[in-house]
Amino acid sequence: NTSTEIGKFFISQPEGGAWKGIYVFDWSVDVQLGDLVEVTGTVDEYYGYTELTYCDVTVLSSGNPVPNPIIVTTGQMASGMTAESYEGCLVKVMNVTVTQEPDNYAQFAVDDNTGACYVDDFFDVYPEPTLGTTYSYIIGTVHYGFDEYSINPRTMDDVQSGTPVNNTKKSWGKIKSIYK
């Protein structure tokens, strides 16, 4: 279990990765972050969003490590074909700037210079950014609704504001001279 709120939670295979997560729509059990669960249910396409419904959920153990988020670009999340592979997964975008302030549904856009994607409040976590606000990273589960994919932080710990993180390494390495 990678995130939870009563009646809605996401599960991922322990190794994480693209195509390894799914949304579980189930009101019968209260699961916690880090629970290892066994789920049987019906696969449903709810307005284009794949989810498990009519589930039987068994908590096998608690306190397990949650898979690391998959680092993606905002451009990957903006592309429907690519974003679909992260549907239900835990992802992380880095070094983003707010390019569209929150709308009436608490959805706002961020961009890491590869194309803007949306951040939403599926778990009622709502950073209140203004245009130009920068975030070192935003982590969240990927949800699909109203023809858009969005990243949904689980808690405010998933949102790190401030100076962008330098994630590039520069090295001259060994250079062979082609001049003699």
C-alpha positions as CSV (number, residue, x, y, z in Angstrom):
1,N,0.0,0.0,0.0
2,T,1.6,3.3,-1.1
3,S,-1.1,5.7,0.0
4,T,-4.4,5.7,1.7
5,E,-7.5,7.5,2.7
6,I,-10.7,5.9,3.9
7,G,-12.3,4.1,0.9
8,K,-9.5,4.8,-1.5
9,F,-6.0,3.5,-1.6
10,F,-3.3,2.6,-4.1
11,I,-1.3,-0.6,-4.1
12,S,2.0,-1.4,-5.8
13,Q,4.1,-4.4,-6.4
14,P,7.0,-4.3,-3.8
15,E,9.6,-3.4,-6.5
16,G,7.6,-0.5,-7.8
17,G,7.9,0.8,-11.3
18,A,5.7,1.6,-14.4
19,W,2.6,-0.6,-14.8
20,K,3.1,-1.9,-11.2
21,G,0.4,0.1,-9.3
22,I,-3.4,0.3,-9.2
23,Y,-6.1,2.2,-7.4
24,V,-8.4,0.2,-5.1
25,F,-11.9,1.5,-4.6
26,D,-13.0,-0.3,-1.5
27,W,-14.8,1.0,1.6
28,S,-14.8,-2.3,3.6
29,V,-11.3,-2.2,5.1
30,D,-9.1,0.5,6.7
31,V,-5.6,0.0,5.4
32,Q,-2.5,2.0,6.5
33,L,0.5,3.1,4.6
34,G,3.0,0.2,4.5
35,D,0.4,-2.6,4.8
36,L,1.1,-5.7,2.7
37,V,-2.3,-6.6,1.3
38,E,-3.8,-9.3,-0.7
39,V,-6.6,-8.0,-2.9
40,T,-9.0,-9.8,-5.2
41,G,-11.6,-7.8,-7.1
42,T,-13.0,-6.8,-10.4
43,V,-10.9,-4.7,-12.8
44,D,-12.9,-1.8,-13.9
45,E,-12.3,1.1,-16.3
46,Y,-14.0,4.0,-14.6
47,Y,-14.2,6.9,-17.1
48,G,-10.9,5.6,-18.6
49,Y,-9.2,5.0,-15.2
50,T,-8.2,1.5,-14.3
51,E,-9.2,0.4,-10.8
52,L,-10.1,-2.6,-8.7
53,T,-13.7,-2.6,-7.4
54,Y,-15.9,-5.1,-5.4
55,C,-12.8,-6.2,-3.5
56,D,-11.9,-8.7,-0.9
57,V,-8.9,-7.1,1.0
58,T,-6.8,-9.0,3.5
59,V,-4.0,-7.2,5.4
60,L,-1.1,-9.7,5.6
61,S,1.3,-7.5,7.6
62,S,2.0,-3.9,8.5
63,G,5.0,-1.5,8.7
64,N,6.5,-2.7,5.4
65,P,8.7,-0.3,3.3
66,V,6.8,1.6,0.6
67,P,8.4,1.3,-2.9
68,N,10.5,4.3,-3.8
69,P,8.8,6.8,-6.2
70,I,9.6,6.6,-9.9
71,I,11.3,9.7,-11.0
72,V,9.5,11.1,-14.0
73,T,9.5,14.4,-15.9
74,T,6.4,16.7,-16.0
75,G,6.5,16.1,-19.8
76,Q,6.1,12.4,-19.3
77,M,3.1,13.1,-17.0
78,A,1.6,15.5,-19.6
79,S,1.7,12.9,-22.3
80,G,-1.3,10.6,-22.0
81,M,0.5,7.7,-23.7
82,T,3.4,7.8,-21.3
83,A,1.5,8.9,-18.2
84,E,-0.9,5.9,-18.5
85,S,2.0,3.6,-17.6
86,Y,2.3,5.4,-14.3
87,E,-1.4,5.2,-13.5
88,G,-1.8,4.1,-9.9
89,C,2.0,4.3,-9.3
90,L,4.0,6.5,-6.9
91,V,6.0,9.1,-8.9
92,K,8.3,12.0,-8.2
93,V,8.8,15.1,-10.3
94,M,11.8,17.3,-9.5
95,N,12.8,21.0,-9.9
96,V,9.4,22.2,-10.9
97,T,7.8,25.7,-11.1
98,V,4.1,26.5,-10.8
99,T,2.9,27.6,-14.2
100,Q,-0.9,27.6,-13.4
101,E,-2.4,28.6,-10.1
102,P,-4.9,26.3,-8.4
103,D,-8.3,26.3,-10.0
104,N,-11.7,25.8,-8.3
105,Y,-10.9,22.1,-7.9
106,A,-7.5,22.7,-6.3
107,Q,-5.6,21.5,-9.3
108,F,-2.5,23.4,-10.4
109,A,0.1,22.9,-13.1
110,V,3.9,22.5,-12.6
111,D,6.7,22.3,-15.2
112,D,10.3,21.2,-15.2
113,N,10.8,22.6,-18.7
114,T,9.6,19.4,-20.4
115,G,5.9,20.3,-20.5
116,A,3.4,21.1,-17.7
117,C,1.5,18.5,-15.7
118,Y,-1.1,18.7,-13.0
119,V,-1.0,18.3,-9.3
120,D,-4.3,17.6,-7.6
121,D,-5.8,17.1,-4.1
122,F,-7.1,13.5,-4.3
123,F,-6.0,12.9,-0.6
124,D,-7.1,16.4,0.5
125,V,-3.4,17.5,0.7
126,Y,-3.3,21.0,-0.7
127,P,-0.2,23.1,-1.0
128,E,-1.4,26.6,-1.9
129,P,1.1,27.8,-4.5
130,T,1.2,31.0,-6.4
131,L,2.4,31.4,-10.0
132,G,6.2,31.0,-10.0
133,T,6.5,29.0,-6.8
134,T,9.3,26.4,-7.1
135,Y,9.4,23.0,-5.6
136,S,12.5,20.8,-5.2
137,Y,10.2,17.8,-5.6
138,I,6.6,16.7,-5.5
139,I,5.8,13.0,-4.8
140,G,2.4,11.5,-5.3
141,T,0.2,8.8,-6.8
142,V,-1.0,9.1,-10.4
143,H,-4.7,9.5,-10.9
144,Y,-6.7,10.0,-14.0
145,G,-9.9,12.1,-14.2
146,F,-11.5,14.6,-16.5
147,D,-9.2,13.6,-19.3
148,E,-6.1,14.5,-17.4
149,Y,-3.4,12.7,-15.4
150,S,-2.4,14.2,-12.1
151,I,0.1,13.7,-9.3
152,N,-1.6,13.5,-5.9
153,P,0.6,14.0,-2.8
154,R,-0.3,11.7,0.1
155,T,0.8,14.1,2.8
156,M,2.6,17.5,2.9
157,D,5.9,15.6,3.4
158,D,5.5,14.7,-0.3
159,V,5.8,18.4,-1.2
160,Q,9.3,20.0,-0.8
161,S,9.3,23.7,-1.7
162,G,12.4,25.7,-2.2
163,T,15.5,25.8,-4.2
164,P,15.7,23.2,-7.0
165,V,17.9,20.2,-6.4
166,N,20.9,19.9,-8.7
167,N,20.6,16.4,-10.0
168,T,23.2,16.6,-12.8
169,K,26.8,15.4,-12.4
170,K,29.5,17.1,-14.4
171,S,32.7,15.2,-15.0
172,W,35.5,15.7,-17.5
173,G,36.4,12.0,-17.1
174,K,39.3,10.8,-19.1
175,I,39.7,12.6,-22.4
176,K,41.9,11.2,-25.1
177,S,43.5,13.7,-27.3
178,I,42.9,13.4,-31.0
179,Y,45.7,15.9,-31.7
180,K,49.2,14.7,-31.7
